[in-house]
Amino acid sequence: MLDSLAEVQNKPNTQMPAEALHSRYSRRKRGPRGSTGFTLVELLLVIAIVALLAALLLPALGKAKEQGRSSVCRNNMRQIALAMTLYADDNGDYLPWPGDVDRNWQPDWVFGGQPNLSPNNPELWKGISFGFHAESGSIFSYVTGLPRMLPHRDSYAGKFRIYRCPSTGPLGEALRVNFSMNEELDPTTDLTRAVPEGVKIAHVIGPTQKILLVNEDPATMRNASFKPQGTALAGRFVIHDGRVNVGFIDGHLETMKDRKVRDIQTTTQLRIYFDPYYRH
């Protein structure tokens, strides 16, 4: 028994010291060069994955953002269309008039305009007579609840977001009004030959198909009146992800592709969409 105890006491200690064990474990964990981070290949792989995800997600995010702006545009158009109906209720059922460049007649829905837009010369947009004046238009109080600004003054250039489309850029901001009313609802038009007071809503044939408002290309908006086959025919109706918003006399709105807006201005379809008295 004593011999056994002595043998145990004299036997070499084969247990690894704690410091050595920790050092060995650390070397194994860190690797041969002592690095605790990613390797270059791993970093490049992570960067490539992030770039791929960004490439996939950014277009979708941009499209979602544009859809949001289009929704704001539609809501503004809907409010303006409702205001035109309220105006008609107070004026013998007659719609407001589309107007013309600086015509500024009392029933015109907005005042102002410009014979030359100069879409590529922003310096000219700063002129006192540039753009439209919603505050002087016949439906202003119905749209905003504020008193109409009369007599009209070019020096007053109020900006009211409800008259704007948020996707029309700096030119749209300078114009202050980004929607055009169907010109064929004006009493001076050759196509409809409206009575002197204008067009009555009750007399419109097929109001679900007859256009009231168009989210026109700002580069063609000399006035706030959409003339079929006029300057708008040269416009690009792609403001909202390849489409524009269009409002109808019955109050509903649709989105139309550029080609569709051009097609409805052709001779075969023009009266179907713009002539309030035409029966298809």
C-alpha positions in Angstrom: 0.0 0.0 0.0 2.9 2.4 0.9 4.7 1.4 -2.2 1.7 2.2 -4.3 1.3 5.5 -2.7 4.9 6.3 -3.3 4.6 5.3 -6.9 1.7 7.7 -7.3 3.6 10.5 -5.7 6.7 10.0 -7.7 4.8 9.5 -11.0 5.3 12.4 -13.5 2.3 14.8 -13.7 0.9 14.4 -17.2 -2.0 16.9 -16.7 -1.5 20.0 -19.0 -1.2 23.3 -17.2 -4.2 25.7 -17.5 -2.2 28.4 -19.2 -0.9 26.0 -21.9 -4.4 24.6 -22.4 -5.8 28.1 -22.9 -3.0 29.1 -25.3 -3.5 25.9 -27.4 -7.3 26.5 -27.5 -6.8 30.1 -28.5 -4.5 29.2 -31.3 -7.0 26.7 -32.6 -9.8 29.3 -32.5 -7.9 32.1 -34.1 -6.3 30.1 -36.8 -2.7 29.9 -37.9 -2.2 33.7 -38.3 -4.1 34.8 -35.1 -6.9 36.6 -37.0 -10.4 36.7 -35.4 -12.2 38.4 -38.3 -13.5 37.3 -41.7 -11.2 36.4 -44.5 -11.1 38.5 -47.7 -13.1 36.0 -49.6 -15.8 36.0 -47.0 -16.0 39.8 -47.0 -16.2 39.9 -50.7 -19.0 37.3 -50.6 -21.0 39.3 -48.1 -20.6 42.5 -50.2 -21.7 40.7 -53.3 -24.8 39.4 -51.5 -25.7 42.9 -50.1 -25.2 44.4 -53.6 -27.5 41.8 -55.1 -30.2 42.3 -52.6 -30.0 46.1 -53.1 -30.3 45.6 -56.9 -33.4 43.5 -56.4 -35.1 45.7 -53.8 -34.3 49.3 -54.9 -36.5 49.1 -58.1 -39.4 47.7 -56.0 -38.9 50.5 -53.4 -38.9 53.1 -56.2 -42.0 51.7 -57.7 -43.8 51.7 -54.3 -42.7 55.3 -53.7 -44.1 56.3 -57.1 -47.4 54.5 -56.4 -47.7 56.6 -53.3 -47.2 59.8 -55.2 -49.8 58.6 -57.8 -52.2 58.0 -54.9 -51.7 61.6 -53.7 -52.3 62.8 -57.3 -55.5 60.9 -57.6 -56.8 62.2 -54.3 -56.1 65.7 -55.4 -57.9 65.2 -58.7 -60.8 63.6 -56.9 -61.1 66.7 -54.6 -61.0 69.0 -57.6 -63.6 67.0 -59.5 -65.9 67.1 -56.4 -65.4 70.9 -56.2 -66.5 71.2 -59.8 -69.6 69.3 -59.0 -70.3 71.5 -55.9 -69.7 74.6 -58.1 -72.3 73.2 -60.6 -74.8 72.7 -57.8 -74.6 76.4 -57.0 -74.6 77.6 -60.6 -77.6 76.0 -62.3 -75.8 72.6 -62.9 -73.3 74.3 -65.2 -69.7 73.1 -65.0 -66.9 75.6 -64.6 -65.1 76.6 -67.8 -61.7 75.2 -68.9 -60.4 78.6 -69.9 -57.4 79.6 -72.1 -54.1 81.3 -71.8 -54.6 84.4 -69.6 -58.3 84.5 -70.6 -59.3 84.9 -67.0 -63.1 84.9 -67.4 -65.2 84.6 -64.2 -66.3 81.0 -64.7 -62.8 79.8 -65.7 -61.6 77.1 -63.2 -58.1 78.6 -62.9 -56.6 81.9 -64.2 -53.3 82.5 -65.9 -51.2 80.5 -68.3 -48.3 81.3 -70.7 -47.9 81.1 -74.5 -44.4 79.7 -74.2 -43.5 77.2 -71.5 -39.7 77.1 -72.1 -39.4 73.7 -70.4 -35.6 73.7 -70.7 -35.1 77.1 -69.4 -35.8 77.3 -65.6 -34.8 80.9 -65.4 -37.9 81.9 -67.3 -40.1 80.0 -64.8 -39.4 82.7 -62.3 -41.3 85.4 -64.2 -44.2 87.1 -62.4 -46.7 86.0 -65.1 -45.5 82.4 -65.3 -47.8 79.6 -64.1 -51.4 79.4 -63.1 -53.4 81.1 -60.5 -55.7 78.7 -58.7 -56.7 81.3 -56.1 -58.5 83.4 -58.7 -60.3 80.5 -60.3 -64.1 79.9 -60.0 -63.8 76.7 -57.9 -61.1 77.8 -55.5 -63.4 78.3 -52.5 -65.0 74.9 -53.2 -61.5 73.2 -53.2 -59.9 74.9 -50.3 -62.6 76.5 -48.2 -60.8 79.9 -48.6 -62.2 83.0 -50.2 -61.6 83.5 -53.9 -58.9 86.1 -54.7 -60.6 88.8 -56.8 -59.7 91.0 -58.5 -57.0 88.8 -60.0 -53.3 89.9 -59.6 -50.4 88.2 -61.3 -48.2 89.3 -58.5 -50.0 86.9 -56.1 -48.7 83.4 -56.9 -50.1 81.2 -54.2 -49.2 77.5 -54.1 -51.8 75.1 -53.0 -50.8 71.4 -52.9 -54.2 70.1 -53.8 -53.8 71.5 -57.3 -50.5 69.7 -57.7 -49.2 66.3 -58.8 -46.1 65.4 -56.7 -44.5 63.7 -59.6 -44.3 66.7 -62.0 -40.9 67.9 -60.9 -39.6 71.5 -60.8 -41.6 72.6 -63.8 -44.8 71.3 -62.2 -43.9 73.2 -59.0 -43.4 76.4 -61.0 -46.8 76.0 -62.8 -48.6 75.5 -59.5 -51.5 73.7 -61.3 -50.8 70.3 -62.8 -54.2 69.2 -64.1 -56.0 70.2 -67.3 -59.8 70.3 -67.8 -61.4 68.9 -70.9 -61.5 71.8 -73.4 -64.7 70.5 -75.0 -66.5 71.6 -71.9 -65.9 75.2 -72.7 -68.7 77.2 -74.3 -66.3 78.6 -77.0 -65.3 75.2 -78.4 -66.1 74.3 -82.0 -66.7 70.6 -81.3 -69.5 70.8 -78.8 -70.9 74.3 -79.6 -72.0 74.6 -76.0 -74.6 77.1 -75.0 -73.2 80.5 -73.7 -73.5 79.3 -70.1 -71.5 76.2 -70.7 -72.2 72.5 -70.2 -74.8 71.2 -67.7 -73.9 68.0 -65.9 -77.4 66.6 -66.4 -77.0 67.0 -70.2 -73.8 65.0 -70.5 -74.3 61.8 -72.4 -72.3 58.9 -70.9 -70.6 60.8 -68.0 -68.7 57.6 -67.0 -66.8 57.8 -70.3 -66.5 61.6 -70.8 -63.2 63.1 -69.5 -63.2 65.9 -67.0 -59.5 66.2 -65.9 -56.2 65.0 -67.2 -52.9 64.8 -65.3 -51.1 66.5 -68.3 -47.4 66.5 -69.0 -46.2 69.9 -67.6 -44.1 70.5 -70.7 -47.2 71.0 -72.8 -49.4 73.0 -70.3 -49.7 76.4 -71.9 -53.1 76.6 -70.3 -55.1 74.4 -67.9 -57.4 73.2 -70.7 -56.7 69.9 -72.4 -57.3 70.3 -76.1 -57.5 66.9 -78.0 -55.0 66.9 -80.8 -53.5 70.1 -79.5 -50.1 70.7 -77.8 -50.8 67.8 -75.4 -50.5 65.4 -78.3 -46.8 66.0 -78.2 -46.7 65.2 -74.4 -45.4 62.2 -72.6 -48.0 60.7 -70.3 -45.7 58.6 -68.2 -45.6 60.6 -65.0 -46.7 57.7 -62.7 -44.6 54.7 -63.6 -45.6 54.8 -67.2 -49.1 56.0 -66.7 -51.1 59.2 -65.9 -54.3 59.8 -64.0 -57.5 60.7 -65.8 -60.8 61.9 -64.1 -64.3 61.6 -65.6 -67.4 63.7 -65.2 -69.2 61.1 -63.1 -66.3 61.5 -60.5 -64.4 58.2 -61.0 -60.7 58.1 -61.9 -58.6 55.8 -64.1 -54.9 55.4 -64.9 -54.0 55.4 -68.6 -50.9 54.4 -70.4 -49.2 56.9 -72.8 -50.4 55.1 -75.9 -54.0 55.0 -74.6 -54.0 58.8 -74.0 -52.8 59.3 -77.6 -55.3 56.9 -79.0 -58.3 58.6 -77.4 -57.3 61.8 -79.2 -57.5 60.2 -82.7 -60.4 61.1 -84.9 -62.2 57.8 -84.4 -62.2 58.1 -80.6 -62.0 61.8 -79.8 -65.7 62.5 -79.6 -66.3 59.3 -77.5 -64.1 60.6 -74.7 -64.3 64.4 -75.0 -67.6 65.5 -76.6 -70.1 65.7 -73.7 -73.1 65.4 -76.1 -71.8 62.6 -78.3 -73.7 59.3 -78.0 -71.5 56.3 -78.9 
